[in-house]
Amino acid sequence: MDTPLSTIAVVGLGTMGTGIAEVLARAGHEVIGIDINDAAARQAVAALEAATARAVRRERITEEERSDILARFRTFGGLQAAVEAELVIEVVPESYEIKQQLFRELDAIVSPTAILATGTNALSVTRLAAESLHPERVLGLHFFNPAPAMKLVEVVSSVLTAPPAVEAVTALARSLGKEPVAVGDRPGFVADGLLFGYLNQAAAMYEANYASREDIDAAMKLGCGLPMGPLTLLDLIGIDTARTVLEAMYSASHDRLHAPAPILRQLSEAGLTGRKSGRGFYTYTESGSQTVVPDALTPRESTSAADGRAVRSVGVAGSGTMASGIAEVFAKAGYDVVLAARSQEKADTAKGRIAKSLERSVTKGRLTAEARDETLARITAAGSLDAFADVDLAVEAVAEDLSVKQQLFGTMDKVCKPGAVLATTTSSLPVVAIARATSRPQDVVGMHFFNPAPAMKLVEVVRTVLTADDVHATVREVCVKVRKHPVDCGDRAGFIVNALLFPYLNNAIKMVEEHYASLDDIDAAMKLGGGYPMGPFELLDVVGLDVSLAIEKVLHSEFRDPGLAPAPLLEHLVAAGCLGRKTGRGFREYARR
């Protein structure tokens, strides 16, 4: 196991195996590609030829370097070709029978010192190792797709794995320009362990007709900065593959959040497995295509332009960051805005915050000085809700406290003119309970902006069972006019984004509680393996641990699922006053300003 791993065999030349072979060959290793399917082997060679040709055209490598890379990759149809390999990486189908048989055959072929690595993301590495004559040399080496681009590699040890084997493949991963993360042997490991639970919940949300597939995907892309929506990602991964991973996770955890949503079984058994079959949650031009085409479920553009109520002036209640951000959004879009707070001083301070924000935009060249002055002139600061007497839309952005919001809506009900739309920006409270504090619940709707409101494009439009059709239409139209992307959802805890985001964050905390992985490794895994802009612990500290705990409690109370119970570590940190960046300490410590 002290060998430099100069000759490496890759067994299974599908998309992942081909990608791994390309990474190894580019890094100077002799690569033995093995696949019983001659067509797969030819396709792997063609893929490497095409990839290196692109690299030459982009002047990333020379023609001579390309020739050397191609010469280092040889393909064979039988395992005997792996006889000289110091490392064998298998990427064959996710089946214990297939992988165990492969390891038994390799035992009779390769040197006793050769390392055997499985690329599984769902099966037990320990169980696979137990079938080998030398279980100490078996480990997991989980690349992410596409292997040439994705930086993360999970190095998975079983209780049988010898440390030198782990050290050797970890050093290899670093030499390939990858970021190795050491994890223990459990289904999904770190990245997929967190990712697939989230994908499963998104599938269940869609299956329950809570929101459309387009709105679920748009919400997570725009609300969380993810590169791809969850249902689009399931189609890319393969719905059958996702179901297999989730089955393995559920068998180990017995967590209902990992029990595959029934729609995954229905689509899998119907052969609608995603992009590879040409249809999954979406429909594609052909098998293997990434181009989505309209189908029976594709939303139709509204043909009516007169569904909503006229909105010329907007009232924003509150004096915090969210209230001033929302007021700025409306004023920039040309609306006359009344920004009302509990006192004139607070209202003036909030308007001052907007002035500073606009000035920053001017400094960065995003806004002209003239537009800044016009925007600020449209905002009237008021020390009382009485100033809402003539607004067409009143938006509440005060503390996330039901009694506070109910009292505020009771006041707006008395002040605002008949026909005015009353909107709450709550992120977790029942909108209908707020609406019932008024004499006109049909005029009340949820309008959940994301922070910072001027920058974030998403608005969740939350309709209660009492919300009038024209009120719902009004808010959607207004969102478009202020250049936001509205998504529709019903009145239940978490709406779309928080209902999918916070269980994922909670599960990350549980991983740390169980000493499965470190904060840094989990954050790195989700950024490098999942394309997340922030790791879960970075995000928790930014959001605030107290805010996160409150949302977790609301979700748990609403859905009564044991898997949604807040992680004890989160509760302990909040009780200790460690709330994240705002207090200087959360999951990490920060320099005090």
N, C-alpha and C positions, 0 to 999 in steps of 0.2 A: 504493500500500500504506500510505500515511499517513492514509487515511480512517478515521473512527471506527467503522466496521462497524455502522452503524445499521440497515441492511436486510440481512437474512440469509435465504438460501434453504436449506431442508432437503429433500433429495430422498430419498424413501423414507419412508413414514409407517407403518412397522410399530411395534412396541413401543418400540424404541430411538429411532427418528426422532420419534415422538410425544412421548417424554419430553424429547428435546433441544429440540423446538419449545416445549414448556411452559416449560422453564428460560429460554429466550431471551425469550419473550413476557412472562413475569413480570418479567424484568429491564429491560423497557422497549424492546426491539428490535422493529422491524417484521419479522414472520416470514412468509415465503412457503413454504407447505407444498406439495410437489409429489409426486403419485403417480399412475401411469397407471390405478390401480384406484380407481374412484369410491367403492367401499365402504370401502376403507382410509382415504380422505380423510374420509368421513363419520364413521368410527369415531374418527379422530384428533380431530375437532372435538368429538364426544361425550365423549371422554376428558378433554379440556381443560375442557369445561363441568362435568363431574363433579368433577374435581380442584379447580377454583376454587370450586365450590359447597361442597365440604367445607371449604375454607379459610375461607369466609365463616361457616359454621356454627361453626367453631372460633375465630372472631374473629381470624384471622390477617390477613385483608384485609377491606376494606369491599365493599359491593355495587357501589359506584361503581368501585373499583379492579378488581373482577372484570369489569365491563363493558368497561373500558379494555383489560384483558388479552385478552379475547375479540375485541375489535375489531382488535387488532394481529396476529391470526393469520388469514391467508387461505389457502385451498387452491385448487390448480389441477391440471389433468390433463396439462399439457405443460410442457416445459423452457423455453419462450419466456417464461414468467412470471418467470424468474430474471434477466431482462435488466438490471434495476436493482440487483441484489444486489451488495454489496461483498464478501460471503463466501458461498460455497456449501458446505454440508456434505452429503456423500452418505452414505446408510446403506442402500444397495441390497444384494442378495444377494452373498455372498462368491465372486465369479467375476471373473477377470481380463477375460474377454470383455465382461461386462456393464459393469464399471466403466470399462474403457478406452473403450468405445463412448460411455459417458456423458460422459467427459472430452472426447472429440473433438467431441461435439455442443455441449458448453458453451463450447468455444473459439470457436465461431461465434456465440455468443449474448451472453456476458457481456463486460464491459469487460476490456481487457488487464491492468488493474491489480487486478482482482478476485482474491481468494484462493480456491483450490479445495482443500477439505479432504476427505480420505477417512476414513471411520469404521472402516476395516478393522482387525482384530486378528490377521489371519493372512497377508495378502498383502503383497508387497513394495511399499512406497510409491515406491521408486526406479523400479521397472518400470512402475508406473501413471503416474508423472510423465513418463517418457520418451515416452509417447504424446501428451502435450500439446504444443501449440505454444509454451507458456510454462511449461516444467518448473520454473522458478525460483519459481513461485507455488503449486506443489502441495506439500502436506504432509499428515501424519496428525493427526487430532484424535480421539482415542479416549476416548469417554465410557464409563462403566460403568453397568450396569443394576441398579436403576432410576435413570435419569439425574437426576430431581429430588432424589433422596435421597443418591446416592453423590457424595462430594466429589472423588474423583480424576479428573483428565483427563491423559492422556499426550499430549504434543505431540511428534510424530515428524518429525524432519528427515531428508531424504535428502541425498546429496552435491550435489544440484542445487538444493536449497531456498535461497532468498535469506533472509538474517538478518532483514530488516524484516518479512517474512511471519510468521516465527516469533515475533518480538516482538509483532506485532499480535494474534495468536491467544492468546499467553500472557497479554497484558494483558486480553483478552476473558474468558478463563477466570477470572482473578482477579476481574474485575468481576461475574462470575456467582456468586461465593462459592465457587468451586472451588479445588482445590490443583493447579496445573499441574506436571507433572514432565517435564523434557526428556529424551528418549531417542533413540537412533539407530534406524536402519531394519533390524530383523531380526524374523522371525516371533514373535509373542507379546509383543514389547516386554518390559517389566519384569514387570508383574503377571501377565499371562497366561503369559508365558514361564516363570515359576516355578510358577504355579498349575496349569497343564495337565499338566506333568510329574508333579506330585503326584497329580492326578486319574487320570492314566493308570496309575500304579502301584497305586492303590486298585482300579481296575477289574481289573487283572491279578491282584491278590491275591484278589479275589472269584472270578474265573474259575478260579483254581487250587484253589478250595474250601478255602482256608486258614482263612477265617472267614466268617461269615454277613454279609449286607449290613447287617443291623441292628447287629451287633457292630462292624463296621468304622466305620459312621457314629457310633455311640455313643462308640467309643474316641476318635475325633478331636474330637468335641464336648466330651467330658468330660475328656479327657487334655490337650487343647491349647487349650481355650476357644474353639473355632471356632463361628461362628453356625450352621453347617450341615455335616452329614457329607458326604464326597466323592461318594458315590453319589447322594444326594439332590440335591447340587449339579449333578452331571452331568445328571440328569433335568430340572432347571430350565433349565440352559444349552441343552440339546438334545444328544442323543448324536451326531447327525449333525454338528452344529456343532463339537462337541469333536473329532470325528474329522478334520474338515477342518483345524482349527487344528493338531492334532498332526501331520498329514501335512505341512503347511507347515513346522513346526518341525523335523521329522525330515529333510526334504529339505535344510534348511540346516545342521543340526548333525551328522547321521548318528550321533546318540547313541541307543543302543538304548532308553534311558529315554523317548525321545520317539516311538518306533515304536508306533503305535496298538495297544493290546491287541486281539487278535482278536475279543473279545466286542463291542467297539464297532462293528466292521464287521458282525458277525452281527445285532446289534440294529438298526443303521441300515438294512441291506438288508431286514430284516423289517418295517420301518416302525414299529418300537418305539423311537421317538426321545425318549421322556420325557414330561413333563407335557403338551406340546402335542398328543401323539397319544393320551394317556390311559394309556400304559404304556411303561415303560422298564426300569430296574432294579426299580422298584416299580410297582404298579398303582394307578390313580387312578379316582375316581368317573366321570369323563368327560374328554374332550379339553379341555385348558386348565385343568383343576382342580388344586388343590394338596392335595386331601384324599386321603390314602392309604387304600386298602381292603385287607383281608386277601386273600391269594391262596394258591396251593399252596405257596409258599415261606415264608409267614409262620410263625414259630415258634409251636408250641402250648404252652400252659401245662402244666407237669408236674402230673399228678394224684396222684402219690405223695408222701407226706410222710415216708416212712421209708427213703429211699434212702441217706442219709448216716449217719456215725457220730456219736455223741453228743459234743458239745464243751461242757465246763463251765469248764475252765481252760486258759489259754493261756500259753506261754512265748515270750518275745521275746529273741533273742540279739543283742547289740550295745549300743553306748553312744552312738552318733551321733544326728544329727537325725532320720534316718529311723526308727531303732529306737525312740527316745522317742516319736515321733509315732504309730507303729503301736501301741505300748503304750497310749498315751492313747486311741486309737480303741477298742480292745478294752475298756478299763476303763470308758469312758463308756457302752458298750453293756451293762455289767453283768457282764462276765467277770472272774473272778479272774485276775490277770496276774503272772507271774514275769518280771522284767526282769533278765537275767543279763549281766554284762560280765566282762572279764578280771580285774577286781579289785573289791573292795567299794567302793572309793573312786570308781571310774568308774561303777559302778551307781548309787551315791548321787547322783552329779553328774547322771546321766541322769534320775533321778527328780526331782531339783531342777528340771531343765529343764521337765519335765511340770508341776510345781507352778506355775511361772511362766506357762506357757501357759494353764493353767486359771484362774489369777488374772486374766489379761488378758480371758478370756471373761466372768468375773464383772464386771469393770470395764465391759465393753461391753454388759452386760445379756443376754448369750447364755446364761449359766449362773447358777444360784443358788449362794450360798455353801454351802448344804447339799449340793447335787449335787457341788460341787467337793470337799468333804471326803470324801464317799462314794466318789467316783472315785479319789482319791488313796489312800484306805484299801484299795482293792482291789489296789493295786500293791505287790509285794514286791521290793525290790532285793536281788540276790544277786551274789556275787563269783565264782560258779562255775556251770558247766552242770549240776552235780550236782543243783541245785534243780529241774531239769526232770523229775525222776523220776516225778511224778504228773500232768504236764500231758497234756491230750488233743490239743492242737495246738501244735507248736513252730515258730515263724517265725524264720528267720535274716535278719538285716539288718546284715551286716558288710561289710568292704571288697570291692569288685568285683574279686576275684582268685580264679581258679579253685582254685588250690592251698589258699588260705586257707579257702574254702568247703568244699572236699572234706575237709579236716582237721576242720573244725567238724562236718560231718555224720557223719563217722566217730565223733566223740565222742558226738553226740546219739543215734546208733544204739545205742551201748552204754548210755547213761543212760536214754533214754525207754522207757516201758513198751510192751509189745506192743500193736499197734493204734493207737498215737498217730500222727497225721498230721504229716509233716515237710514244711515249706514253705520255699522260698527266694524272696527278693525280688529276685533278679538281674534286671537290665534287658537284659543282652546275652549272658550266658554260657549254654552248653547245659545245660539242666536235667537231662538224662539223664546227663551226665558227673558231675554232683553226686550224683545218685541212686545211681550205681554205686559211690560211696564207702561205701555202706551195705549191709547184708545184706538190706534190705527195700526195694528200689527201687520196688516197687508202692505203697508208702506215701508216696512223695515227689511233690510237685507244685510248680509255680511259682505264686507269689502276688505279682504285681508291683504294689505300691502306687506312687502318684505323690506327689511332694513339693510342698507339705507334706501329709502323710498325713491330719491331722485335717480339712483343708479340701477336698482333692481327692476326688471321688466315684468315680473309676474304679479298678478292680482288674482287671488282665489275669490270667486263670486259665489257666496253661500246663500242658497235659497232655502227658506223654511217651508213647511207645509202651508203656511199662511201668506207667504209672499205673493203679491199680485204679478201677473205676467208682464205688465208694462213697467213695473218697478225693476224686475229682473232685466228686461230689455234695455231700460234706461242705463243701468249700471254698466252693462256690457258695452253699450255705445260710448259712454263716457270714458271707459278704460281705453278703448281704441283711440279716442280723440286725444288722450293724454299720453299716447304712445306706449301703452302697457299691453301685455298679453293676458286677456282674461281666460280663466278656466272655470268651468262649472263644477260644483260639488254640493252634496247635501249637507244638512245641518247635523253633523256628528263630530265627536271629539277628534281634533287633529287635522280635520279636513283631509287634503291629499298629502301635502308635503310633510307636516309634522307627524302624521299617522304612519308614514313610511320611514322618516328619518330617525325619530327618537327610539323606536325599538332597536334599530341598528346601533345607535350610540350606546344604548343600555347593554346590548350584547357584547360590545367592545369592552365595557367596564367589567362585565362578568368574566371575560377572558383574563383580565388582569387579576381579578379576585381569585381565580382558580390557578394563578401562577403559570398559565399556559404560555403567555408571551409578554414581553415588556411593552410599556407605553410607546417607546421609540420604534420598536419592531412593528407594532400594530399600525402606528401612524404611517411608517414607511411602506408597509404592505398595501395599505389602501390608496396611498398616493401613487405608488409605482405600479401596483398590480391592478388597481381599479380605476385609475385616472381621476381620483377625487382631488379637488383643489386643496383640501385640508384633510389631515388625518382626523379620526374621531375625537381624540383628546385635545388636539389643537382647537377643534370646533367647539367642544364642550366648554373649554376655558374662555372662548370668545363670547359664546352665547350667555354664559353664566350658569354655574351649577345649580343655583337656586331656581332659576327659570326652567332649566332642564328637568329638575326634579318635579316642579309643579306640573309640567306637561306630562311627564311620565305617570304621575298620580292620576291625572285626568283620564289618560288613555286606559290605565288599569281599571279605574272606576267604571268607565263606559263599557269596555269590552269584557271585563271580568276574566281575562285570560291570565293564568298564572305566569306565563312567559313574559308578560308585560309589567310584572311587579318591579318597581324600581330596585336597582342593584343596591344592596346594603352599603357598599363602599361610597356610592353617590350620596346616600342619606347621611353617612358619617361625616363626609367632607363638608356638607352643607351645615350640619349641626355644629361643626368646629369653626364655621365662619370662613371656610376656604371656598370662595365662590368663583374663582377664576381670575382673569386679568384685572377685573375691577377692584379686587382686594389684594392683588399682588401674589396670590397663591391659590391654586386650584389643584389640578393634577400635576402641574409644574409650578415652579416659582418664577416670579417676574420682578424685574427691577422696579421699585416704586418711583413714580414720577414726583 
